[in-house]
Amino acid sequence: MMQIEWDDKKCTSPRDCRKCLDACPEGVFMIYPRDGRKPGKVAGDWAIMPVFLTQCTACKICEEICPQNALTVSVES
Amino acid sequence: MCEFCIEHGQGTKWYLQTKNYAEELLNEERKRYITDFYERFEEMAADGLAAMDKLVPADLAVPKVGRSPIAEGMKQQHFGQVIPLEDVEKILDFTTSITRVHCVCRSLLHGVYDDRYCFNVATFKSDFWPKGVWEQWPDYSKGIEILTVEEAKKEFQKLDRNGLVHSVWHYNAPFIAAICNCAPTDCLGFRMMERGQRPFFKAEYVAAIDIEQCNGCRDCVKICPFGAIAYSPASQKCTIHQLQCFGCGLCRGVCALDAITLLDRNAIPVLAKEW
């Protein structure tokens, strides 16, 4: 299985960018509000999570397309 | 008949039974379930997918319904079935409240909040879906739209032509309250198939091509979301692989020669066991 590290210090606006979500051929990523969804509250603190990691082929298209270099793909032996 | 038709439909299509949409079923417990479902959707999806990683071995080739405890458990909680356009229209005909909202799967997988592919339907006058559910979360509330039956039918026809698979979904069996329009890449239910799980049944139908009429144009091949249709350069015709066909009927809608019809899955011995 692959490992994908997402650096939230580099990726500051995943909700506006979304490039990794759309570019990944296997649809590995999801985006979610880390502060949760509560009535009346605009969800925030968006994070990228590689949730279909078993589908990752380590093609590194996400690494290349990320404008902030926030993603690192590594192959686990 | 799928097992829901037997259990919730007395041997007829369960999703055409008005009793499965009844107002009495929308009790306090179900309301809480539905609200919680959407409030914690991302969290549940992440937990569920992580659990599947642990459960599923390498043999993911042929996803079967209910093959694992996760899809099996969803049969009680939130499970669906593919239905063709004419059955969507039959449901809309006995529906009185239709709320169109943006799709939670697409927001999760693509971060978009303006794709309104989900329709909550009710057979009773109710503002439960727009006000009780969606309006409370600002991310979702912008996408709420109340439609008449005629407006909804027009939208579904458009969605059909655009290659979106229709499906009905229950919230705690047997209460049906949603019709989805899914693309396999953007739907969490479809994506679960990559992990050997499928939280929905195939349709009560299967598509078939009349090769006398087929001119090999391949429009059906292009629209099939299940990769079930192949073109043979030898015969210059298209054929549908019945075991891969989910019976959604999208191919029929784009066939300019009307060469494709939907057959009753239950009348074909092998397919009658293929859900």
Chai-1 contact restraints between the chains, C-beta under 6 A:
chainA,res_idxA,chainB,res_idxB,connection_type,confidence,min_distance_angstrom,max_distance_angstrom,comment,restraint_id
A,R15,B,G111,contact,1.0,0.0,6.0,A-B,restraint_1
A,R18,B,G111,contact,1.0,0.0,6.0,A-B,restraint_2
A,L21,B,H110,contact,1.0,0.0,6.0,A-B,restraint_3
A,L21,B,G111,contact,1.0,0.0,6.0,A-B,restraint_4
A,G27,B,T185,contact,1.0,0.0,6.0,A-B,restraint_5
A,M30,B,L108,contact,1.0,0.0,6.0,A-B,restraint_6
A,M30,B,L109,contact,1.0,0.0,6.0,A-B,restraint_7
A,I31,B,G111,contact,1.0,0.0,6.0,A-B,restraint_8
A,Y32,B,E42,contact,1.0,0.0,6.0,A-B,restraint_9
A,R37,B,E39,contact,1.0,0.0,6.0,A-B,restraint_10
A,R37,B,W137,contact,1.0,0.0,6.0,A-B,restraint_11
A,P39,B,Q136,contact,1.0,0.0,6.0,A-B,restraint_12
A,V42,B,P138,contact,1.0,0.0,6.0,A-B,restraint_13
A,A43,B,D139,contact,1.0,0.0,6.0,A-B,restraint_14
A,V51,B,A46,contact,1.0,0.0,6.0,A-B,restraint_15
A,V51,B,L49,contact,1.0,0.0,6.0,A-B,restraint_16
A,T54,B,D53,contact,1.0,0.0,6.0,A-B,restraint_17
A,Q55,B,E194,contact,1.0,0.0,6.0,A-B,restraint_18
